[in-house]
Amino acid sequence: MVYPLLRPLVFMLDAERAHGLTLAALKLMPGSSGPVEDRRLALRVAGLDFPNPVGLAAGFDKNAEVFRQVLELGFGFAEVGTLTPLPQAGNPRPRLFRLAEDRAVINRMGFNNEGLEAARQRLLKRDRRRGLLGVNIGANKDSADRIADYVIGVRAMAPLADYLTVNISSPNTPGLRALQDKGALDELLAAVLEARGSERPPIFLKLAPDLERQDIDDISALAIERKLDALIVSNTTISRPRLQSRHRDEAGGLSGAPLKQLALQRLRDFRSATGGQLPLIAAGGIENGVDAYDRIKAGASLVQIYSALVYQGPALARLITGELKGLLARDGFANVAQAIGSE
């Protein structure tokens, strides 16, 4: 209720500074009711019990500073990171741009984070009873062995995370997306799966929307062969649909409303390529309950949001879950699991 009044003031600030102030404000937030829990929205994915299917994507809480507060906003799960073995400053500022006319964001952050150890110390204090948490891991920009970086991340975070996301799809670390190529991906997945050891948290793979059909088929076949636990479809796009904002030509990954149709189509492509053998998690352009429901009907078990928070504020998770319940009832589904892949 308050955010629409505050948004013009927030938008007067540089986008990255506003994000920093948001994190500071969340740290002051008192405890509330926690994740939205409803038997119609609860489901089991990758061996984990989610109270609802609406999660916060990585990128918001890069350094695992406010995951408790995020879950108290109603999210069914949250994902921190992307975390790299060593701290890194990321790309030069400005590197985060609101495209208000398009309800979109362009970022070229470059995996700026405090490193695995700083986040690990915070996660050691986590009360795992208060909600599900994923850790998104990546490679340092100047690493001589990027696969080794992912192995370091898995070993550090496997004891602390409910699931791990291997992020090979950011467009802002040069050469990173090459790990989506068949041979490189197979080598990476073999190393990651071996590294998780006895803790064995589920492994999710986060993919780009800018993939050709052969890439989709190859990745799907490898994910099934290697017995990954889920695919996240998708990250930001380097493509540029028709945009109105003056920032439309900035370099980086585009997220938000303009990504909606591309991400939905890519989800359908992966649903087809995997034959429903792997859970899919939808991200990209999800702004409301209808968008979330469309992804679920297209085959997603879970959805993640981020950019829409910039425009709609912290009540969004509760709004989406409320709308989802109404849409499920309208179509005669007793629970969200019945709606997955029903289109």
VEXBANU-312269 format. One record per residue (C-alpha): x, y negated, z; residue in one letter. Coordinates in Angstrom, 2 decimals. Each point is the difference from the previous one (the first is absolute). Example, Ala and Ser with C-alpha at 12.3 -4.5 7.8 and 13.67 -1.06 7.14 Angstrom:
residues 2
+---------+---------+---------+------+
!       u !       v !       w ! code !
+---------+---------+---------+------+
!   12.30 !    4.50 !    7.80 !    A !
!    1.37 !   -3.44 !   -0.66 !    S !
+---------+---------+---------+------+
This chain:
residues 343
+---------+---------+---------+------+
!       u !       v !       w ! code !
+---------+---------+---------+------+
!    0.00 !    0.00 !    0.00 !    M !
!    2.84 !   -2.41 !    0.83 !    V !
!    2.40 !    0.86 !   -2.83 !    Y !
!   -1.86 !   -1.83 !   -2.80 !    P !
!    0.37 !   -3.18 !    2.05 !    L !
!    3.71 !    0.59 !    0.62 !    L !
!    0.92 !    1.15 !   -3.50 !    R !
!    0.40 !   -3.49 !   -1.56 !    P !
!    2.47 !   -0.85 !    2.75 !    L !
!    1.86 !    3.30 !   -0.42 !    V !
!    0.20 !   -0.54 !   -3.76 !    F !
!    1.69 !   -3.35 !    0.53 !    M !
!    3.03 !    1.96 !    1.23 !    L !
!    2.54 !    1.86 !   -2.08 !    D !
!   -1.28 !    3.57 !   -0.39 !    A !
!    2.92 !    1.65 !    1.77 !    E !
!   -0.10 !   -2.47 !    2.89 !    R !
!   -3.74 !    0.58 !    0.36 !    A !
!    0.63 !    3.74 !    0.15 !    H !
!    2.53 !   -0.50 !    2.77 !    G !
!   -2.49 !   -2.06 !    1.99 !    L !
!   -2.62 !    2.72 !   -0.51 !    T !
!    2.31 !    2.58 !    1.52 !    L !
!    0.70 !   -2.34 !    2.92 !    A !
!   -3.73 !   -0.50 !    0.57 !    A !
!   -0.67 !    3.75 !   -0.08 !    L !
!    2.62 !    0.57 !    2.69 !    K !
!   -2.11 !   -2.18 !    2.29 !    L !
!   -3.23 !    1.85 !   -0.78 !    M !
!   -1.53 !    1.80 !    2.99 !    P !
!   -1.01 !    3.62 !   -0.26 !    G !
!   -3.38 !    0.73 !   -1.55 !    S !
!   -2.01 !    3.03 !   -1.00 !    S !
!    2.60 !    1.54 !   -2.32 !    G !
!   -0.63 !    1.78 !   -3.30 !    P !
!   -3.55 !    0.27 !   -1.28 !    V !
!   -1.20 !    3.49 !    0.94 !    E !
!   -3.04 !    1.57 !   -1.60 !    D !
!   -0.69 !    3.64 !   -0.78 !    R !
!   -1.16 !   -0.96 !   -3.51 !    R !
!    3.37 !   -1.61 !   -0.76 !    L !
!    2.34 !    2.40 !    1.80 !    A !
!    1.96 !    2.46 !   -2.10 !    L !
!    3.04 !    2.25 !    0.06 !    R !
!    2.77 !   -0.65 !   -2.53 !    V !
!    3.45 !    1.63 !   -0.11 !    A !
!   -0.67 !    1.59 !    3.37 !    G !
!   -0.76 !   -3.34 !    1.66 !    L !
!   -3.34 !   -1.10 !    1.43 !    D !
!   -0.89 !   -3.51 !   -1.22 !    F !
!   -2.79 !   -1.81 !    1.86 !    P !
!   -0.83 !   -1.86 !   -3.22 !    N !
!    1.55 !   -0.13 !   -3.49 !    P !
!    0.99 !   -3.70 !   -0.06 !    V !
!    3.69 !   -0.65 !    0.64 !    G !
!    2.41 !   -2.91 !   -0.12 !    L !
!    2.65 !    0.38 !   -2.68 !    A !
!    3.71 !   -0.43 !    0.57 !    A !
!    1.44 !   -3.48 !   -0.43 !    G !
!   -2.09 !   -1.79 !    2.60 !    F !
!    1.81 !    1.32 !    3.08 !    D !
!    3.44 !    0.55 !   -1.49 !    K !
!    1.85 !    0.35 !    3.30 !    N !
!   -2.57 !    1.91 !    2.07 !    A !
!   -0.82 !   -3.01 !    2.18 !    E !
!   -3.82 !   -0.06 !    0.06 !    V !
!   -1.21 !    3.51 !   -0.84 !    F !
!   -1.96 !    0.25 !    3.26 !    R !
!   -1.83 !   -3.24 !   -0.72 !    Q !
!   -0.69 !    1.03 !   -3.60 !    V !
!   -1.72 !    3.18 !    1.16 !    L !
!   -2.10 !   -2.04 !    2.39 !    E !
!   -1.35 !   -1.94 !   -3.00 !    L !
!   -1.87 !    3.19 !   -0.92 !    G !
!    2.36 !    1.64 !   -2.48 !    F !
!   -0.07 !    3.80 !   -0.05 !    G !
!    3.77 !    0.03 !   -0.44 !    F !
!    2.88 !   -2.38 !   -0.60 !    A !
!    3.26 !    0.26 !   -1.91 !    E !
!    3.12 !   -1.92 !    1.01 !    V !
!    3.02 !   -0.83 !   -2.17 !    G !
!    1.49 !    0.22 !   -2.52 !    T !
!    3.02 !    0.79 !    2.19 !    L !
!    3.54 !    0.49 !   -1.30 !    T !
!    2.95 !    1.56 !    1.85 !    P !
!    1.81 !   -3.33 !    0.34 !    L !
!   -1.57 !   -3.40 !    0.60 !    P !
!   -0.26 !   -2.15 !   -3.10 !    Q !
!   -1.09 !   -3.54 !   -0.67 !    A !
!   -1.86 !    0.73 !   -3.23 !    G !
!   -0.20 !   -2.32 !   -2.96 !    N !
!    0.41 !   -3.80 !    0.18 !    P !
!   -3.00 !   -2.10 !    0.99 !    R !
!   -2.56 !   -0.90 !   -1.20 !    P !
!   -0.96 !    3.63 !   -0.65 !    R !
!   -3.65 !    0.22 !    1.03 !    L !
!   -2.74 !   -1.83 !   -1.91 !    F !
!   -3.76 !   -0.27 !    0.46 !    R !
!   -2.01 !   -0.10 !   -3.21 !    L !
!   -3.14 !   -1.32 !    1.65 !    A !
!   -2.01 !   -0.45 !   -3.20 !    E !
!    0.61 !    3.68 !   -0.79 !    D !
!   -0.30 !    1.37 !    3.57 !    R !
!    3.46 !    1.41 !   -0.56 !    A !
!    3.57 !   -0.03 !    1.30 !    V !
!    3.36 !    0.25 !   -1.75 !    I !
!    2.97 !    1.07 !    2.09 !    N !
!    3.65 !    0.65 !   -0.66 !    R !
!    0.97 !    0.53 !    3.62 !    M !
!    2.63 !    2.66 !   -0.68 !    G !
!   -0.46 !    2.27 !    3.04 !    F !
!    0.90 !   -2.72 !    2.51 !    N !
!    0.02 !    1.68 !    3.41 !    N !
!    1.96 !    0.36 !    3.24 !    E !
!    1.02 !    3.58 !   -0.79 !    G !
!   -0.97 !    3.41 !    1.30 !    L !
!    1.54 !   -0.29 !    3.44 !    E !
!   -1.85 !   -3.17 !    1.00 !    A !
!   -3.32 !    1.57 !   -1.01 !    A !
!    0.90 !    3.30 !    1.63 !    R !
!    0.47 !   -1.70 !    3.36 !    Q !
!   -3.49 !   -1.49 !   -0.25 !    R !
!   -1.57 !    3.28 !   -1.06 !    L !
!    1.56 !    1.83 !    2.93 !    L !
!   -2.40 !   -2.00 !    2.21 !    K !
!   -3.07 !    0.86 !   -2.05 !    R !
!   -3.00 !    1.69 !    1.59 !    D !
!   -0.92 !    2.57 !   -2.67 !    R !
!   -3.47 !    0.39 !    1.46 !    R !
!   -0.96 !   -3.49 !   -1.18 !    R !
!   -0.11 !    0.75 !   -3.72 !    G !
!    1.73 !    1.45 !   -3.04 !    L !
!    3.17 !   -1.63 !   -1.29 !    L !
!    1.96 !    0.58 !   -3.17 !    G !
!    3.56 !   -1.15 !   -0.65 !    V !
!    0.95 !   -1.12 !   -3.50 !    N !
!    3.67 !    0.52 !   -0.84 !    I !
!    2.21 !   -1.32 !   -2.78 !    G !
!    3.59 !   -0.48 !   -1.11 !    A !
!    2.35 !   -2.92 !    0.48 !    N !
!    0.51 !   -2.12 !   -3.11 !    K !
!    3.79 !    0.47 !   -0.07 !    D !
!    0.02 !    3.66 !    1.07 !    S !
!    2.43 !    2.25 !   -1.86 !    A !
!   -2.26 !    3.03 !    0.65 !    D !
!   -3.68 !   -0.82 !    0.17 !    R !
!   -1.11 !    3.57 !    0.58 !    I !
!    2.25 !    0.05 !    3.08 !    A !
!   -1.79 !   -3.15 !    1.21 !    D !
!   -3.35 !    1.77 !   -0.15 !    Y !
!    1.44 !    2.97 !    1.86 !    V !
!    1.24 !   -2.33 !    2.75 !    I !
!   -3.47 !   -1.56 !    0.21 !    G !
!   -1.77 !    3.34 !    0.22 !    V !
!    2.30 !    1.30 !    2.72 !    R !
!   -0.36 !   -3.18 !    2.05 !    A !
!   -3.78 !   -0.27 !   -0.25 !    M !
!   -1.25 !    3.59 !   -0.20 !    A !
!   -0.25 !    0.33 !    3.82 !    P !
!   -1.92 !   -3.28 !    0.31 !    L !
!   -2.38 !   -0.24 !   -2.96 !    A !
!   -3.32 !    1.73 !   -0.61 !    D !
!    0.96 !    0.02 !   -3.68 !    Y !
!    2.85 !   -1.30 !   -2.15 !    L !
!   -0.37 !   -1.85 !   -3.31 !    T !
!    2.82 !    0.21 !   -2.52 !    V !
!   -0.14 !   -3.30 !   -1.88 !    N !
!    1.58 !    0.26 !   -3.45 !    I !
!   -2.34 !   -2.44 !   -1.70 !    S !
!    0.94 !   -3.51 !    1.08 !    S !
!    0.90 !   -2.12 !   -3.04 !    P !
!    2.19 !   -2.29 !    2.12 !    N !
!    3.01 !    2.27 !    0.59 !    T !
!    1.84 !    0.39 !   -3.32 !    P !
!    0.01 !    3.56 !   -1.26 !    G !
!   -2.21 !    1.38 !    2.77 !    L !
!   -2.84 !    1.03 !   -2.31 !    R !
!    2.46 !    2.20 !   -1.91 !    A !
!   -0.46 !    2.45 !    2.88 !    L !
!   -3.45 !    0.70 !   -1.47 !    Q !
!    1.73 !    1.74 !   -2.94 !    D !
!   -0.45 !    3.76 !    0.10 !    K !
!    3.57 !    1.13 !    0.72 !    G !
!    0.77 !   -2.74 !    2.54 !    A !
!   -3.33 !    0.51 !    1.75 !    L !
!    0.50 !    3.73 !    0.34 !    D !
!    3.41 !   -0.56 !    1.58 !    E !
!   -1.42 !   -2.63 !    2.35 !    L !
!   -2.95 !    2.11 !    1.12 !    L !
!    2.17 !    3.03 !    0.67 !    A !
!    2.29 !   -2.10 !    2.22 !    A !
!   -2.87 !   -1.72 !    1.83 !    V !
!   -1.91 !    3.19 !    0.72 !    L !
!    3.11 !    1.68 !    1.35 !    E !
!    0.85 !   -3.02 !    2.17 !    A !
!   -3.30 !   -0.17 !    1.90 !    R !
!    1.01 !    3.11 !    1.97 !    G !
!   -2.04 !    1.54 !    2.77 !    S !
!   -2.14 !   -3.11 !    0.58 !    E !
!   -1.55 !    0.50 !   -3.46 !    R !
!   -2.20 !   -3.10 !   -0.25 !    P !
!   -2.00 !   -0.19 !   -3.23 !    P !
!    1.88 !   -1.58 !   -2.93 !    I !
!   -1.85 !   -2.44 !   -2.26 !    F !
!    1.42 !   -1.40 !   -3.25 !    L !
!   -0.81 !   -3.58 !   -1.03 !    K !
!   -0.18 !   -0.56 !   -3.75 !    L !
!   -0.12 !   -2.89 !   -2.44 !    A !
!   -3.07 !   -0.75 !   -2.14 !    P !
!    2.26 !   -0.65 !   -3.00 !    D !
!    0.43 !    3.63 !   -1.00 !    L !
!   -0.46 !    1.76 !   -3.33 !    E !
!   -2.08 !    3.14 !   -0.34 !    R !
!    3.05 !    2.27 !   -0.18 !    Q !
!    1.34 !   -1.55 !    3.22 !    D !
!   -3.30 !    0.66 !    1.73 !    I !
!   -0.01 !    3.63 !   -1.12 !    D !
!    3.64 !    0.55 !    1.02 !    D !
!   -0.42 !   -1.63 !    3.41 !    I !
!   -3.21 !    1.92 !    0.69 !    S !
!    1.60 !    3.32 !   -0.90 !    A !
!    3.01 !   -0.68 !    2.21 !    L !
!   -2.15 !   -1.16 !    2.92 !    A !
!   -2.02 !    3.21 !   -0.17 !    I !
!    3.09 !    2.18 !   -0.42 !    E !
!    1.77 !   -1.67 !    2.92 !    R !
!   -3.18 !    0.13 !    2.11 !    K !
!   -0.16 !   -3.69 !    0.79 !    L !
!   -2.81 !   -0.98 !    2.31 !    D !
!   -1.47 !   -2.97 !   -1.91 !    A !
!    0.62 !   -2.58 !   -2.73 !    L !
!   -0.60 !   -3.73 !    0.53 !    I !
!   -1.33 !   -1.59 !   -3.19 !    V !
!    1.16 !   -2.70 !   -0.39 !    S !
!    2.58 !   -2.67 !    0.77 !    N !
!    0.12 !   -3.47 !   -1.60 !    T !
!    0.15 !   -0.45 !   -3.77 !    T !
!    2.53 !   -1.76 !   -2.21 !    I !
!   -2.69 !   -0.45 !   -2.66 !    S !
!   -1.83 !   -3.32 !   -0.27 !    R !
!   -3.68 !   -0.02 !   -0.86 !    P !
!   -1.62 !   -3.36 !   -0.72 !    R !
!    0.63 !   -2.19 !    3.07 !    L !
!   -1.01 !   -3.55 !    0.87 !    Q !
!    2.42 !   -1.02 !    2.76 !    S !
!    3.01 !   -2.21 !   -0.61 !    R !
!    2.09 !    2.78 !    1.53 !    H !
!   -1.07 !    2.52 !   -2.64 !    R !
!    3.44 !    0.16 !   -1.64 !    D !
!    1.99 !    0.62 !    3.18 !    E !
!    2.13 !    3.15 !   -0.07 !    A !
!   -0.91 !    2.85 !    2.32 !    G !
!   -2.79 !    2.44 !    0.72 !    G !
!   -3.61 !   -1.11 !   -0.43 !    L !
!   -2.62 !    1.18 !    2.49 !    S !
!   -3.56 !   -0.91 !    0.84 !    G !
!   -3.16 !   -0.21 !   -2.11 !    A !
!    1.68 !    0.03 !   -3.46 !    P !
!    1.51 !    3.41 !    0.81 !    L !
!   -3.42 !    1.54 !    0.71 !    K !
!   -0.79 !    1.63 !   -3.34 !    Q !
!    3.56 !    1.15 !   -0.72 !    L !
!    0.33 !    1.62 !    3.43 !    A !
!   -3.41 !    1.65 !   -0.33 !    L !
!    0.92 !    1.43 !   -3.40 !    Q !
!    3.34 !    1.26 !    1.29 !    R !
!   -1.80 !    1.69 !    2.88 !    L !
!   -2.27 !    1.77 !   -2.50 !    R !
!    3.06 !    1.00 !   -2.03 !    D !
!    1.68 !    1.58 !    3.02 !    F !
!   -3.24 !    1.69 !    1.05 !    R !
!   -0.16 !    1.58 !   -3.44 !    S !
!    3.69 !    0.92 !   -0.09 !    A !
!    0.00 !    1.59 !    3.45 !    T !
!   -3.33 !    1.76 !   -0.46 !    G !
!   -0.97 !   -1.00 !    3.51 !    G !
!    2.82 !    2.08 !    1.49 !    Q !
!    1.49 !   -2.96 !    1.92 !    L !
!   -1.63 !   -2.66 !    2.14 !    P !
!    0.16 !   -3.44 !   -1.59 !    L !
!    0.16 !   -3.32 !    1.83 !    I !
!   -1.22 !   -3.02 !   -1.94 !    A !
!    1.52 !   -3.46 !    0.20 !    A !
!   -0.11 !   -3.08 !   -2.18 !    G !
!   -2.79 !   -2.55 !   -0.38 !    G !
!   -2.31 !    1.38 !    2.68 !    I !
!   -1.98 !   -2.94 !    1.41 !    E !
!   -3.22 !    1.41 !    1.40 !    N !
!   -2.02 !    3.11 !    0.75 !    G !
!   -1.09 !    0.43 !   -3.62 !    V !
!    3.62 !    0.04 !   -1.16 !    D !
!    0.93 !    2.51 !    2.68 !    A !
!   -3.00 !    2.17 !   -0.88 !    Y !
!    0.90 !   -0.09 !   -3.70 !    D !
!    3.49 !    1.31 !    0.83 !    R !
!   -1.40 !    2.73 !    2.22 !    I !
!   -2.43 !    1.14 !   -2.69 !    K !
!    2.91 !   -0.04 !   -2.47 !    A !
!    1.92 !    2.43 !    2.20 !    G !
!    1.65 !   -1.92 !    2.83 !    A !
!   -0.16 !    1.46 !    3.48 !    S !
!    1.29 !   -3.22 !    1.58 !    L !
!    0.38 !   -3.62 !   -1.07 !    V !
!    2.48 !   -2.72 !    0.95 !    Q !
!   -0.37 !   -3.77 !   -0.10 !    I !
!    2.32 !   -2.95 !    0.44 !    Y !
!   -0.34 !   -2.93 !   -2.43 !    S !
!   -3.73 !   -0.34 !    0.63 !    A !
!    0.79 !   -0.83 !    3.64 !    L !
!    1.65 !   -3.20 !   -1.19 !    V !
!   -3.32 !   -1.21 !   -1.40 !    Y !
!   -2.53 !    1.63 !    2.31 !    Q !
!    1.71 !    0.18 !    3.36 !    G !
!    0.36 !    2.48 !    2.86 !    P !
!   -3.61 !    1.19 !    0.13 !    A !
!    0.34 !    1.72 !   -3.38 !    L !
!    0.55 !    3.56 !    1.25 !    A !
!   -3.21 !   -0.11 !    2.05 !    R !
!   -1.92 !   -1.55 !   -2.91 !    L !
!    1.17 !    2.71 !   -2.41 !    I !
!   -0.77 !    2.86 !    2.36 !    T !
!   -3.45 !   -1.43 !    0.64 !    G !
!   -0.71 !   -0.28 !   -3.71 !    E !
!    1.30 !    3.52 !   -0.58 !    L !
!   -2.48 !    1.45 !    2.47 !    K !
!   -2.85 !   -1.71 !   -1.81 !    G !
!    1.16 !    1.21 !   -3.42 !    L !
!    0.38 !    3.60 !    1.20 !    L !
!   -3.51 !   -0.07 !    1.47 !    A !
!   -1.42 !   -1.54 !   -3.19 !    R !
!    1.41 !    2.85 !   -2.10 !    D !
!   -0.96 !    2.77 !    2.40 !    G !
!    3.49 !    0.96 !    1.21 !    F !
!    0.16 !    1.17 !    3.60 !    A !
!    3.66 !   -0.96 !    0.24 !    N !
!    2.80 !   -1.55 !   -2.02 !    V !
!    1.62 !    3.34 !   -0.81 !    A !
!   -3.06 !    0.97 !   -2.07 !    Q !
!    0.46 !   -3.10 !   -2.19 !    A !
!    3.65 !    0.64 !   -0.96 !    I !
!    0.25 !    0.58 !   -3.75 !    G !
!   -3.77 !   -0.12 !   -0.47 !    S !
!   -0.12 !   -2.43 !   -2.94 !    E !
+---------+---------+---------+------+
